[in-house]
Amino acid sequence: MQQIDVAVIGAGYAGAATAWGLAQNSVMGDRRPRVVIFERETRAGNYASGRNAGIMRTVVSDPAWGMACTEALAVLRGSELAALFAPIGCVLTSTDPLRLATLARHAEAQGAAARFVGLELIDEEWGVGAEARATLAPQALLVEVDGVVNPHDLLSVMLARAQAAGTTLALGHGVTGLARETHGGVEGWQLQTAQGAWFARVVVNAAGSWCDELIAAATLPTLGFVPIKRHIMRIEMPVTSAPLAPTVAPSRRRVWWHVDASEHYIRAASPGRFVASTCDATPTTAADYEPSSNIAAAHRAHVEQWWPWLSGGKIDSVACLRTFGPASGNGPAAMVQTLAPGFITVGGLGGHGATVATLVGMRASARVAEMLG
């Protein structure tokens, strides 16, 4: 049985960020802890972390999440990952001016630079359909501190930095069993995998929508995580062939997020490529990554209504999962929880995974360091 100090289960944002955080500042006497990331799939970020838009938005309807996102963005911008972030800004629209006024107050409380702008900005950058535009409040809220990352780059760089500090990434190593054990006079956890048994002093459960399954495997009370299916659109439309296309360069085109109950967002990923979502939300199971049968038609209709110049493009509909904590504890304070000696769960990021990853990593790695003594 192989012995290590820390077993991180899951190589998505939560797991990669925890390992990255440990690589930043965790030492045990004269050495770094022996850390292994166990990932069931043959590549990292195969699920939720690899299927998101990479939008880093700080001003949201829940002030607690807004403060956490603001803190996390400050951590990112002060770290070696800062170059991955493009602070292009995010424009928020609504049919209700009072909703935008509330978000403006949130921004002020968070210290986030934000100001009201005319809808001409949306016209210039996104070419909104006339009927859809007519429903919007006369001003939009521009949050200038927000921006985007390439979600795959963020994940891969965190993993690379952790590996450079000695972390092992064990792909194709799904954890099938967990038991509290004492080995050689040291208390910890025995992990069962198809490749054999491991012993770790500390386990970090960062398995996303599978978190509760691992908690149950450790014979601990589950937390009631809820996987929520959302679909995103990957749109390909060469701008030169799009009639009435906005002429703003993709690198200068801000994120547009419509914040009503029937919300949506869109961002430019690269020239001729866009990522968007109608922000649908359906409770589901941990492994449900199949697109719903009617989503492709709904996506195309939405594009025709809001961004008609993109309606002739190729639209791929992809399912992703966001994992929420239970209603009684669904907030940023519950992102990192100690469930038993040497057992930490990192999850319930509620769709903010890319934004809060660095903050989660620092909090989780600090908790691990305390446990290692």
FIMIZA-927470 format. One record per residue (C-alpha): residue in three letters; x, y, z. Coordinates in steps of 0.1 Angstrom, whole numbers, padded with zeros to 4 digits, always signed. Example, Ala and Ser with C-alpha at 12.3 -4.5 7.8 and 13.67 -1.06 7.14 Angstrom:
<sites>
Ala+0123-0045+0078;Ser+0137-0011+0071;
</sites>
This chain:
<sites>
Met+0000+0000+0000;Gln+0014+0034-0011;Gln+0016+0061+0016;Ile+0011+0098+0009;Asp+0002+0129+0029;Val-0027+0143+0009;Ala-0052+0126-0015;Val-0071+0150-0036;Ile-0101+0133-0053;Gly-0111+0150-0085;Ala-0090+0170-0110;Gly-0115+0197-0118;Tyr-0113+0233-0105;Ala-0117+0224-0068;Gly-0091+0197-0068;Ala-0066+0215-0091;Ala-0070+0247-0071;Thr-0064+0228-0038;Ala-0032+0212-0052;Trp-0021+0246-0066;Gly-0027+0262-0032;Leu-0007+0235-0014;Ala+0021+0241-0039;Gln+0022+0278-0031;Asn+0028+0277+0006;Ser+0025+0243+0023;Val+0055+0227+0038;Met+0061+0199+0064;Gly+0093+0206+0082;Asp+0119+0205+0055;Arg+0098+0191+0027;Arg+0065+0196+0008;Pro+0037+0172+0015;Arg+0033+0142-0009;Val+0002+0150-0028;Val-0016+0128-0053;Ile-0047+0139-0074;Phe-0069+0110-0081;Glu-0090+0115-0113;Arg-0114+0088-0125;Glu-0113+0099-0161;Thr-0083+0098-0184;Arg-0081+0136-0187;Ala-0086+0164-0162;Gly-0117+0186-0163;Asn-0138+0161-0183;Tyr-0170+0173-0167;Ala-0182+0206-0153;Ser-0148+0223-0152;Gly-0142+0216-0188;Arg-0177+0227-0199;Asn-0181+0263-0189;Ala-0178+0297-0204;Gly-0148+0310-0183;Ile-0167+0342-0173;Met-0155+0358-0141;Arg-0184+0379-0129;Thr-0184+0395-0095;Val-0217+0414-0092;Val-0244+0388-0088;Ser-0278+0387-0071;Asp-0265+0370-0039;Pro-0243+0395-0021;Ala-0224+0368-0002;Trp-0214+0351-0035;Gly-0206+0385-0049;Met-0181+0392-0020;Ala-0166+0358-0024;Cys-0161+0363-0062;Thr-0146+0397-0056;Glu-0122+0383-0031;Ala-0113+0354-0054;Leu-0106+0377-0083;Ala-0082+0397-0061;Val-0064+0365-0053;Leu-0062+0356-0089;Arg-0049+0390-0100;Gly-0023+0389-0073;Ser-0010+0354-0082;Glu+0011+0338-0109;Leu-0022+0331-0127;Ala-0030+0367-0133;Ala-0018+0367-0170;Leu-0047+0342-0178;Phe-0073+0368-0169;Ala-0086+0393-0195;Pro-0104+0422-0177;Ile-0127+0431-0205;Gly-0157+0440-0184;Cys-0193+0426-0182;Val-0224+0444-0192;Leu-0256+0436-0173;Thr-0290+0443-0188;Ser-0325+0438-0175;Thr-0361+0446-0183;Asp-0363+0461-0147;Pro-0343+0492-0138;Leu-0348+0484-0101;Arg-0330+0451-0106;Leu-0300+0469-0121;Ala-0301+0495-0093;Thr-0299+0467-0067;Leu-0268+0452-0085;Ala-0252+0487-0086;Arg-0256+0489-0048;His-0240+0454-0045;Ala-0211+0466-0067;Glu-0205+0497-0045;Ala-0206+0475-0013;Gln-0180+0452-0029;Gly-0158+0480-0041;Ala-0163+0468-0077;Ala-0159+0495-0103;Ala-0193+0497-0121;Arg-0212+0524-0139;Phe-0244+0528-0159;Val-0241+0530-0197;Gly-0265+0535-0226;Leu-0277+0505-0246;Glu-0257+0518-0276;Leu-0228+0498-0261;Ile-0249+0466-0266;Asp-0259+0476-0301;Glu-0223+0483-0311;Glu-0208+0451-0296;Trp-0236+0425-0299;Gly-0261+0437-0325;Val-0292+0428-0304;Gly-0324+0420-0323;Ala-0349+0449-0324;Glu-0378+0432-0307;Ala-0355+0419-0279;Arg-0339+0453-0275;Ala-0373+0470-0270;Thr-0378+0450-0238;Leu-0347+0462-0221;Ala-0344+0489-0195;Pro-0329+0521-0210;Gln-0295+0517-0193;Ala-0272+0488-0187;Leu-0247+0483-0158;Leu-0211+0479-0169;Val-0189+0461-0143;Glu-0155+0471-0154;Val-0135+0447-0131;Asp-0151+0415-0146;Gly-0136+0395-0174;Val-0129+0361-0188;Val-0103+0333-0188;Asn-0098+0304-0211;Pro-0113+0277-0187;His-0090+0250-0200;Asp-0059+0271-0196;Leu-0068+0280-0160;Leu-0072+0244-0151;Ser-0041+0231-0169;Val-0018+0259-0155;Met-0030+0252-0119;Leu-0023+0215-0125;Ala+0011+0222-0141;Arg+0022+0244-0112;Ala+0011+0218-0087;Gln+0030+0191-0106;Ala+0061+0213-0108;Ala+0060+0214-0070;Gly+0059+0176-0068;Thr+0022+0167-0070;Thr+0013+0135-0089;Leu-0017+0136-0112;Ala-0031+0100-0113;Leu-0055+0099-0143;Gly-0078+0069-0147;His-0076+0063-0109;Gly-0111+0063-0097;Val-0116+0060-0059;Thr-0140+0032-0051;Gly-0137+0030-0013;Leu-0127+0050+0017;Ala-0121+0039+0053;Arg-0106+0055+0084;Glu-0075+0036+0093;Thr-0043+0037+0114;His-0012+0027+0095;Gly+0022+0026+0111;Gly+0009+0045+0141;Val-0004+0073+0118;Glu-0041+0081+0116;Gly-0055+0087+0081;Trp-0076+0072+0053;Gln-0073+0041+0032;Leu-0084+0046-0004;Gln-0093+0018-0027;Thr-0087+0022-0065;Ala-0087-0003-0094;Gln-0049+0001-0093;Gly-0045-0008-0056;Ala-0048+0007-0022;Trp-0033+0040-0009;Phe-0030+0055+0026;Ala-0033+0093+0030;Arg-0032+0114+0062;Val-0057+0138+0047;Val-0084+0133+0020;Val-0098+0163+0000;Asn-0130+0153-0016;Ala-0132+0176-0047;Ala-0153+0152-0068;Gly-0179+0178-0080;Ser-0213+0163-0085;Trp-0200+0130-0071;Cys-0190+0146-0037;Asp-0219+0130-0018;Glu-0211+0095-0032;Leu-0176+0097-0018;Ile-0189+0111+0015;Ala-0212+0080+0017;Ala-0183+0057+0008;Ala-0165+0071+0038;Thr-0196+0063+0059;Leu-0201+0099+0068;Pro-0234+0119+0066;Thr-0239+0133+0031;Leu-0244+0170+0026;Gly-0272+0170+0000;Phe-0253+0184-0030;Val-0277+0190-0059;Pro-0263+0187-0095;Ile-0281+0212-0118;Lys-0279+0207-0155;Arg-0273+0237-0177;His-0267+0239-0214;Ile-0242+0262-0232;Met-0240+0271-0269;Arg-0208+0270-0288;Ile-0214+0292-0318;Glu-0192+0293-0349;Met-0198+0322-0373;Pro-0171+0338-0393;Val-0177+0375-0388;Thr-0169+0384-0424;Ser-0198+0363-0436;Ala-0224+0375-0410;Pro-0248+0401-0422;Leu-0251+0432-0399;Ala-0223+0418-0377;Pro-0209+0442-0351;Thr-0175+0454-0361;Val-0159+0455-0326;Ala-0129+0433-0323;Pro-0135+0401-0302;Ser-0107+0411-0278;Arg-0127+0443-0270;Arg-0162+0429-0270;Arg-0174+0427-0234;Val-0194+0399-0218;Trp-0231+0405-0220;Trp-0252+0390-0192;His-0290+0396-0191;Val-0299+0392-0155;Asp-0337+0387-0155;Ala-0353+0354-0143;Ser-0350+0343-0179;Glu-0314+0352-0180;His-0287+0346-0207;Tyr-0251+0354-0214;Ile-0228+0356-0244;Arg-0190+0361-0247;Ala-0166+0361-0276;Ala-0142+0332-0273;Ser-0120+0340-0303;Pro-0126+0355-0338;Gly-0158+0338-0352;Arg-0164+0318-0320;Phe-0188+0326-0292;Val-0200+0309-0261;Ala-0236+0316-0248;Ser-0262+0301-0226;Thr-0299+0306-0218;Cys-0290+0297-0182;Asp-0315+0268-0179;Ala-0315+0249-0147;Thr-0328+0214-0142;Pro-0320+0192-0111;Thr-0304+0159-0123;Thr-0280+0132-0114;Ala-0242+0133-0111;Ala-0235+0116-0144;Asp-0262+0133-0166;Tyr-0242+0151-0193;Glu-0264+0144-0222;Pro-0280+0174-0239;Ser-0318+0175-0235;Ser-0338+0165-0266;Asn-0353+0199-0272;Ile-0324+0222-0264;Ala-0309+0226-0299;Ala-0342+0241-0313;Ala-0346+0263-0282;His-0310+0276-0286;Arg-0314+0284-0322;Ala-0347+0303-0316;His-0330+0323-0288;Val-0301+0332-0311;Glu-0325+0344-0338;Gln-0343+0366-0313;Trp-0314+0382-0295;Trp-0284+0379-0319;Pro-0299+0375-0354;Trp-0266+0381-0371;Leu-0254+0348-0356;Ser-0284+0328-0366;Gly-0267+0315-0397;Gly-0238+0300-0378;Lys-0231+0265-0365;Ile-0246+0261-0330;Asp-0235+0231-0308;Ser-0255+0226-0276;Val-0234+0211-0248;Ala-0247+0200-0213;Cys-0228+0209-0182;Leu-0234+0205-0145;Arg-0232+0231-0117;Thr-0232+0216-0082;Phe-0251+0234-0054;Gly-0250+0228-0017;Pro-0283+0221+0002;Ala-0306+0251+0006;Ser-0298+0254+0043;Gly-0261+0258+0036;Asn-0257+0269+0000;Gly-0232+0297+0002;Pro-0195+0305-0001;Ala-0189+0298+0036;Ala-0198+0261+0029;Met-0173+0257-0001;Val-0147+0241+0022;Gln-0160+0218+0050;Thr-0143+0195+0075;Leu-0165+0164+0078;Ala-0142+0142+0099;Pro-0106+0142+0111;Gly-0085+0143+0080;Phe-0115+0146+0056;Ile-0123+0178+0038;Thr-0150+0183+0012;Val-0146+0211-0014;Gly-0177+0216-0034;Gly-0211+0233-0039;Leu-0194+0261-0059;Gly-0228+0269-0075;Gly-0216+0277-0110;His-0189+0301-0098;Gly-0161+0274-0101;Ala-0138+0293-0125;Thr-0142+0326-0106;Val-0137+0313-0070;Ala-0112+0286-0078;Thr-0081+0304-0065;Leu-0100+0314-0033;Val-0112+0279-0028;Gly-0076+0266-0033;Met-0062+0289-0007;Arg-0089+0281+0019;Ala-0087+0243+0013;Ser-0049+0242+0013;Ala-0048+0262+0046;Arg-0072+0237+0061;Val-0050+0208+0049;Ala-0019+0224+0063;Glu-0036+0227+0097;Met-0044+0190+0096;Leu-0009+0180+0087;Gly+0005+0201+0115;
</sites>
